[in-house]
Amino acid sequence: MKSKIQYYYLMSFLTTLREWHIRRALRAVKKTCGPGQPLKILDAGCGFGQYTVFMHKLFNSAHIDALDGDKRRIDKLAKIIDTMKVKDISLIHKDLQELSPLMQYDLILCSAVLEYIPNDKGAVDRMTQALNLSGIMVLYQPVTDNDCSSSKFQREVADKIAEKQLPLINRYTEEGLIQLVKVPGLKLQKLIYTHGFWGRLGANIERLFFRSNRFRFPFSVLYLIFIHPIAMLFMLADYALPVRNGAGMIMILKKENT
């Protein structure tokens, strides 16, 4: 069981450009923290726990709350944590819109969650209320106006992917996302673009082929041998080169006195 979990997390990391950028942003946040900080972290919309487990290793003195509205994912993550013998992680089955301001955190990560929440502004407000003073929020969202899929091939791939995805409640432009986080006491400290031309191309190639089967043998093996090396070259270019305009945005926000 443990080897299967490690394989799943490895495949997720190798094939998801977003994870590379978010992990780098979290490591940068750690450098700005004082000794022993943060003490309490929220993974808002934790899914199957890729970032939860990563943050547990990165911030080894912190307690992490992993919150998700999907009971199936919480149950799966509970089994993963139990198998990996991980401590200092609490699981919360709750909608982000129901987050209590009494639950105070030094760091909140929210990755690609707000587009599925009807009251996204309310969710941002609740996360802000749940941040301690000087607390940090790392927010990642795809944006539509910065879609760098300029070639006909990339546009066609993006259309095919969109047909297979769950319907989104919210779609964000760059300006719309910036306006969304304009909450009293919450200050935008840094804006990081991801998924520029090369990253978008690599991600689309990866997502087009074996999207639903990439973790299943033998599809995952075939993917890794024949397809992923090509996609990964483009993803590495996106990760290593400056991205001035991308289809993803990471926002580093800090809570300050109003």
Summary of the structure (lengths in Angstrom):
residues: 258
radius of gyration: 18.0
end to end distance: 48.4
largest distance: 55.1
contacts: 823
relative contact order: 0.15
helix: 48%
strand: 20%
